Amino acid sequence: MSITSHAWGLSGRTGSDSRPVGRRARRVGVAVFFASVAVNAALGIYAVLAPGFGETQGKILGTSLCLTGAVLVALACEPAWERKLLGLVPPAAAVLGAVGFALAIAAIWIEPEGATWGRVMTTIFTVSVAGVAASLLALARVAPRHGWLVHVTFALLALAAVLFGLLPWFGDDPSEWFVRALGVVMIMVAAFSVTVPVVHWLDRGALAAAEATGAVRFCPYCGRGLAGGLGEEIACARCGREFTVSTGTAQRGST
């Protein structure tokens, strides 16, 4: 059994055209990540061995750590971004992560007064982290009967991002009901976020069996539940891929 696929509704750019760009961006990101790790390690060793590690060196180390964090966020979002999962969530999470770390670098060097700067950073980082988590969880392939787990997890992540993002703006004494509600939501987010990868692992056999029979029960790219048979043109509403299942050698093309 093979899958002939092509992208659709992508403003003339096909999936095969976008992959080389994704690979180049990934290589650049990985190179920057390892370079920043090497700089952080060198600065850390210098801090341990040098007797006069001062404020400037500490700011340089903090800046390097922020650059590493920004690259890590982008790399975490890239697989879902390349597969066109969750629409604008992966790129938005990567951009917000870069903005948040840029604000953190500015705070390291200019040391702004007042709480507004920190509150803005906290809100931005909260939304970015929620987007990163959703981008990683979107890679899970679960059986259609378990699809609701993924949807509930995404909804809880969105709710947690809203509540946690608002928390700094309530000042030092937020209301007790808000804190309790946030705690309940965070516990549920943790429980569902751990459950989705486990279900992904448990469903791998069922998904492989469905693929082997020739009947389509899920999208081969994102795992969304579908229905179809050999020779049928099938479109996935989740990732926007269109494909045809056939016997023989796999071919990939575009319209």
C-alpha positions as a Markdown table, in Angstrom:
| # | Residue | x | y | z |
|---|---|---|---|---|
| 1 | Met | 0.0 | 0.0 | 0.0 |
| 2 | Ser | 1.3 | 3.5 | -0.8 |
| 3 | Ile | 0.1 | 7.0 | -0.4 |
| 4 | Thr | 0.0 | 9.5 | -3.2 |
| 5 | Ser | -0.3 | 13.0 | -1.7 |
| 6 | His | -0.4 | 16.6 | -2.5 |
| 7 | Ala | -1.0 | 19.8 | -0.6 |
| 8 | Trp | -3.9 | 22.0 | -1.3 |
| 9 | Gly | -5.0 | 25.5 | -0.3 |
| 10 | Leu | -1.5 | 26.7 | 0.4 |
| 11 | Ser | -1.2 | 29.7 | -1.9 |
| 12 | Gly | 0.6 | 27.8 | -4.5 |
| 13 | Arg | 3.4 | 26.4 | -2.3 |
| 14 | Thr | 3.4 | 22.7 | -2.0 |
| 15 | Gly | 4.5 | 20.6 | 0.9 |
| 16 | Ser | 7.5 | 19.3 | -1.0 |
| 17 | Asp | 8.5 | 22.9 | -1.9 |
| 18 | Ser | 8.4 | 24.0 | 1.8 |
| 19 | Arg | 10.5 | 21.2 | 3.2 |
| 20 | Pro | 13.9 | 22.3 | 2.0 |
| 21 | Val | 13.2 | 25.7 | 3.6 |
| 22 | Gly | 12.3 | 24.0 | 6.8 |
| 23 | Arg | 15.4 | 21.9 | 6.8 |
| 24 | Arg | 17.6 | 25.0 | 6.2 |
| 25 | Ala | 15.9 | 26.8 | 9.0 |
| 26 | Arg | 16.3 | 23.8 | 11.3 |
| 27 | Arg | 20.0 | 23.5 | 10.5 |
| 28 | Val | 20.5 | 27.2 | 11.3 |
| 29 | Gly | 18.5 | 26.9 | 14.5 |
| 30 | Val | 20.5 | 23.8 | 15.6 |
| 31 | Ala | 23.8 | 25.6 | 14.8 |
| 32 | Val | 22.8 | 28.6 | 16.8 |
| 33 | Phe | 21.6 | 26.4 | 19.7 |
| 34 | Phe | 24.9 | 24.5 | 19.9 |
| 35 | Ala | 26.9 | 27.7 | 19.6 |
| 36 | Ser | 25.0 | 29.3 | 22.4 |
| 37 | Val | 25.4 | 26.1 | 24.5 |
| 38 | Ala | 29.1 | 26.3 | 23.9 |
| 39 | Val | 29.2 | 29.9 | 24.9 |
| 40 | Asn | 27.1 | 29.2 | 28.1 |
| 41 | Ala | 29.4 | 26.4 | 29.0 |
| 42 | Ala | 32.5 | 28.5 | 28.5 |
| 43 | Leu | 31.1 | 31.4 | 30.6 |
| 44 | Gly | 30.0 | 29.0 | 33.3 |
| 45 | Ile | 33.5 | 27.5 | 33.5 |
| 46 | Tyr | 35.0 | 31.0 | 33.6 |
| 47 | Ala | 32.6 | 31.9 | 36.4 |
| 48 | Val | 33.7 | 28.9 | 38.4 |
| 49 | Leu | 37.4 | 29.3 | 37.9 |
| 50 | Ala | 37.9 | 33.1 | 37.6 |
| 51 | Pro | 38.1 | 35.0 | 40.9 |
| 52 | Gly | 36.6 | 38.2 | 39.5 |
| 53 | Phe | 33.4 | 37.2 | 37.7 |
| 54 | Gly | 31.5 | 40.5 | 37.8 |
| 55 | Glu | 28.2 | 42.0 | 36.9 |
| 56 | Thr | 29.1 | 42.4 | 33.2 |
| 57 | Gln | 30.1 | 38.8 | 32.8 |
| 58 | Gly | 26.8 | 37.8 | 34.5 |
| 59 | Lys | 24.8 | 39.9 | 32.1 |
| 60 | Ile | 26.6 | 38.3 | 29.2 |
| 61 | Leu | 25.9 | 34.8 | 30.5 |
| 62 | Gly | 22.2 | 35.7 | 31.0 |
| 63 | Thr | 22.0 | 37.1 | 27.5 |
| 64 | Ser | 23.5 | 33.9 | 26.1 |
| 65 | Leu | 21.0 | 31.8 | 28.1 |
| 66 | Cys | 18.1 | 33.8 | 26.8 |
| 67 | Leu | 19.3 | 33.3 | 23.2 |
| 68 | Thr | 19.5 | 29.5 | 23.9 |
| 69 | Gly | 15.9 | 29.6 | 25.3 |
| 70 | Ala | 14.6 | 31.4 | 22.2 |
| 71 | Val | 16.2 | 28.9 | 19.9 |
| 72 | Leu | 14.8 | 26.0 | 21.9 |
| 73 | Val | 11.3 | 27.4 | 21.7 |
| 74 | Ala | 11.6 | 27.8 | 17.9 |
| 75 | Leu | 13.0 | 24.3 | 17.5 |
| 76 | Ala | 10.1 | 22.8 | 19.6 |
| 77 | Cys | 7.5 | 24.6 | 17.4 |
| 78 | Glu | 9.1 | 23.8 | 14.1 |
| 79 | Pro | 7.8 | 20.2 | 13.5 |
| 80 | Ala | 4.2 | 21.2 | 14.0 |
| 81 | Trp | 4.8 | 24.4 | 12.0 |
| 82 | Glu | 6.3 | 22.4 | 9.1 |
| 83 | Arg | 3.4 | 19.9 | 9.1 |
| 84 | Lys | 0.9 | 22.7 | 9.2 |
| 85 | Leu | -0.7 | 21.6 | 12.5 |
| 86 | Leu | -2.8 | 24.0 | 14.6 |
| 87 | Gly | -2.7 | 26.8 | 12.1 |
| 88 | Leu | -0.9 | 29.9 | 13.4 |
| 89 | Val | -0.2 | 28.5 | 16.9 |
| 90 | Pro | 3.3 | 27.1 | 16.3 |
| 91 | Pro | 4.7 | 30.2 | 14.6 |
| 92 | Ala | 2.9 | 32.5 | 17.1 |
| 93 | Ala | 4.4 | 30.6 | 20.0 |
| 94 | Ala | 7.9 | 30.8 | 18.4 |
| 95 | Val | 7.6 | 34.6 | 17.8 |
| 96 | Leu | 6.2 | 35.3 | 21.3 |
| 97 | Gly | 9.1 | 33.2 | 22.8 |
| 98 | Ala | 11.6 | 35.4 | 20.8 |
| 99 | Val | 9.8 | 38.5 | 22.0 |
| 100 | Gly | 9.8 | 37.4 | 25.6 |
| 101 | Phe | 13.5 | 36.5 | 25.6 |
| 102 | Ala | 14.2 | 39.8 | 23.9 |
| 103 | Leu | 12.4 | 41.6 | 26.7 |
| 104 | Ala | 14.4 | 39.5 | 29.2 |
| 105 | Ile | 17.7 | 40.5 | 27.6 |
| 106 | Ala | 16.6 | 44.2 | 27.7 |
| 107 | Ala | 15.7 | 43.8 | 31.3 |
| 108 | Ile | 19.1 | 42.3 | 32.1 |
| 109 | Trp | 21.0 | 45.3 | 30.6 |
| 110 | Ile | 18.7 | 48.3 | 31.3 |
| 111 | Glu | 17.2 | 47.1 | 34.6 |
| 112 | Pro | 13.8 | 48.8 | 34.1 |
| 113 | Glu | 11.9 | 50.1 | 37.2 |
| 114 | Gly | 8.4 | 49.1 | 38.2 |
| 115 | Ala | 6.4 | 45.9 | 37.8 |
| 116 | Thr | 4.9 | 46.5 | 34.3 |
| 117 | Trp | 7.9 | 45.1 | 32.4 |
| 118 | Gly | 7.9 | 41.9 | 34.4 |
| 119 | Arg | 4.2 | 41.5 | 34.1 |
| 120 | Val | 4.3 | 41.9 | 30.3 |
| 121 | Met | 7.2 | 39.3 | 30.1 |
| 122 | Thr | 5.3 | 36.8 | 32.3 |
| 123 | Thr | 2.2 | 37.1 | 30.1 |
| 124 | Ile | 4.1 | 36.7 | 26.9 |
| 125 | Phe | 6.1 | 33.7 | 28.2 |
| 126 | Thr | 2.9 | 32.1 | 29.5 |
| 127 | Val | 1.2 | 32.2 | 26.1 |
| 128 | Ser | 4.4 | 31.1 | 24.4 |
| 129 | Val | 4.8 | 28.1 | 26.7 |
| 130 | Ala | 1.2 | 27.1 | 26.2 |
| 131 | Gly | 1.7 | 27.3 | 22.4 |
| 132 | Val | 4.9 | 25.2 | 22.6 |
| 133 | Ala | 3.1 | 22.5 | 24.6 |
| 134 | Ala | 0.2 | 22.5 | 22.2 |
| 135 | Ser | 2.6 | 22.2 | 19.2 |
| 136 | Leu | 4.4 | 19.2 | 20.8 |
| 137 | Leu | 1.2 | 17.5 | 21.7 |
| 138 | Ala | -0.2 | 18.0 | 18.2 |
| 139 | Leu | 2.4 | 15.6 | 16.9 |
| 140 | Ala | 0.7 | 12.8 | 18.8 |
| 141 | Arg | -1.2 | 10.3 | 16.6 |
| 142 | Val | -4.1 | 8.8 | 18.5 |
| 143 | Ala | -7.0 | 6.6 | 17.4 |
| 144 | Pro | -10.2 | 8.5 | 16.5 |
| 145 | Arg | -11.9 | 7.3 | 19.6 |
| 146 | His | -9.3 | 9.0 | 21.7 |
| 147 | Gly | -9.3 | 12.3 | 19.7 |
| 148 | Trp | -11.3 | 14.0 | 22.4 |
| 149 | Leu | -8.4 | 13.7 | 24.8 |
| 150 | Val | -6.3 | 15.9 | 22.5 |
| 151 | His | -9.1 | 18.5 | 22.1 |
| 152 | Val | -9.7 | 18.7 | 25.8 |
| 153 | Thr | -6.0 | 19.1 | 26.4 |
| 154 | Phe | -5.8 | 22.0 | 23.9 |
| 155 | Ala | -8.8 | 23.7 | 25.6 |
| 156 | Leu | -7.2 | 23.3 | 29.0 |
| 157 | Leu | -3.9 | 24.7 | 27.8 |
| 158 | Ala | -5.7 | 27.8 | 26.4 |
| 159 | Leu | -7.6 | 28.3 | 29.7 |
| 160 | Ala | -4.4 | 27.9 | 31.7 |
| 161 | Ala | -2.6 | 30.4 | 29.5 |
| 162 | Val | -5.4 | 33.0 | 30.1 |
| 163 | Leu | -5.5 | 32.5 | 33.8 |
| 164 | Phe | -1.8 | 32.3 | 34.4 |
| 165 | Gly | -1.2 | 35.3 | 32.0 |
| 166 | Leu | -3.7 | 37.4 | 34.0 |
| 167 | Leu | -2.2 | 36.4 | 37.4 |
| 168 | Pro | 0.6 | 39.0 | 37.5 |
| 169 | Trp | -1.8 | 41.8 | 36.8 |
| 170 | Phe | -3.8 | 41.1 | 40.0 |
| 171 | Gly | -0.9 | 42.3 | 42.0 |
| 172 | Asp | 0.5 | 40.7 | 45.2 |
| 173 | Asp | -2.8 | 39.7 | 46.6 |
| 174 | Pro | -5.0 | 37.9 | 44.0 |
| 175 | Ser | -8.4 | 36.6 | 45.1 |
| 176 | Glu | -8.5 | 33.2 | 46.7 |
| 177 | Trp | -11.1 | 31.9 | 44.2 |
| 178 | Phe | -8.8 | 32.8 | 41.3 |
| 179 | Val | -5.8 | 31.1 | 42.7 |
| 180 | Arg | -7.9 | 28.0 | 43.5 |
| 181 | Ala | -9.3 | 27.9 | 40.0 |
| 182 | Leu | -5.8 | 28.3 | 38.5 |
| 183 | Gly | -4.6 | 25.4 | 40.6 |
| 184 | Val | -7.4 | 23.1 | 39.5 |
| 185 | Val | -6.8 | 24.0 | 35.8 |
| 186 | Met | -3.0 | 23.5 | 36.1 |
| 187 | Ile | -3.5 | 20.0 | 37.7 |
| 188 | Met | -5.9 | 19.0 | 34.9 |
| 189 | Val | -3.4 | 20.4 | 32.3 |
| 190 | Ala | -0.7 | 18.3 | 33.8 |
| 191 | Ala | -2.9 | 15.1 | 33.9 |
| 192 | Phe | -4.1 | 15.4 | 30.3 |
| 193 | Ser | -0.7 | 16.5 | 28.9 |
| 194 | Val | 0.9 | 13.3 | 30.4 |
| 195 | Thr | -2.0 | 11.1 | 29.2 |
| 196 | Val | -1.8 | 12.2 | 25.5 |
| 197 | Pro | 1.7 | 10.8 | 24.8 |
| 198 | Val | 0.8 | 7.6 | 26.7 |
| 199 | Val | -2.3 | 7.1 | 24.5 |
| 200 | His | -0.2 | 7.9 | 21.5 |
| 201 | Trp | 2.1 | 5.0 | 22.4 |
| 202 | Leu | -0.8 | 2.6 | 23.2 |
| 203 | Asp | -2.6 | 3.4 | 19.9 |
| 204 | Arg | 0.4 | 2.8 | 17.7 |
| 205 | Gly | -0.5 | -0.9 | 17.1 |
| 206 | Ala | -4.1 | 0.0 | 16.1 |
| 207 | Leu | -3.0 | 2.7 | 13.7 |
| 208 | Ala | -0.4 | 0.4 | 12.1 |
| 209 | Ala | -3.1 | -2.3 | 11.7 |
| 210 | Ala | -5.5 | 0.1 | 10.0 |
| 211 | Glu | -2.7 | 1.2 | 7.7 |
| 212 | Ala | -1.9 | -2.3 | 6.7 |
| 213 | Thr | -5.5 | -3.3 | 5.8 |
| 214 | Gly | -5.6 | -0.6 | 3.1 |
| 215 | Ala | -8.6 | 1.1 | 4.6 |
| 216 | Val | -7.9 | 4.6 | 5.8 |
| 217 | Arg | -8.9 | 5.3 | 9.4 |
| 218 | Phe | -6.6 | 8.2 | 10.1 |
| 219 | Cys | -4.5 | 10.9 | 8.4 |
| 220 | Pro | -0.9 | 9.6 | 7.9 |
| 221 | Tyr | 0.5 | 13.0 | 8.6 |
| 222 | Cys | -1.3 | 14.2 | 11.7 |
| 223 | Gly | -3.4 | 11.2 | 12.9 |
| 224 | Arg | -6.9 | 12.8 | 12.6 |
| 225 | Gly | -9.7 | 10.3 | 12.3 |
| 226 | Leu | -10.8 | 9.8 | 8.6 |
| 227 | Ala | -12.6 | 7.2 | 6.6 |
| 228 | Gly | -11.8 | 6.0 | 3.1 |
| 229 | Gly | -10.6 | 3.1 | 1.0 |
| 230 | Leu | -8.1 | 2.3 | -1.8 |
| 231 | Gly | -8.3 | 4.7 | -4.7 |
| 232 | Glu | -10.3 | 7.3 | -2.9 |
| 233 | Glu | -9.2 | 10.9 | -2.7 |
| 234 | Ile | -9.2 | 11.9 | 1.0 |
| 235 | Ala | -8.7 | 15.4 | 2.4 |
| 236 | Cys | -7.7 | 16.0 | 6.1 |
| 237 | Ala | -9.4 | 19.0 | 7.6 |
| 238 | Arg | -6.9 | 19.2 | 10.4 |
| 239 | Cys | -3.5 | 19.5 | 8.6 |
| 240 | Gly | -4.8 | 20.4 | 5.1 |
| 241 | Arg | -3.2 | 17.4 | 3.3 |
| 242 | Glu | -5.0 | 15.6 | 0.4 |
| 243 | Phe | -3.9 | 12.1 | -0.5 |
| 244 | Thr | -4.9 | 8.9 | -2.3 |
| 245 | Val | -4.2 | 5.5 | -1.0 |
| 246 | Ser | -3.2 | 2.9 | -3.6 |
| 247 | Thr | -1.1 | -0.3 | -3.9 |
| 248 | Gly | 2.3 | -0.1 | -5.5 |
| 249 | Thr | 5.2 | 2.3 | -5.2 |
| 250 | Ala | 4.7 | 5.5 | -3.2 |
| 251 | Gln | 4.5 | 8.6 | -5.3 |
| 252 | Arg | 4.2 | 12.2 | -4.1 |
| 253 | Gly | 3.1 | 15.2 | -6.1 |
| 254 | Ser | 1.1 | 18.3 | -6.1 |
| 255 | Thr | -1.8 | 19.9 | -7.9 |
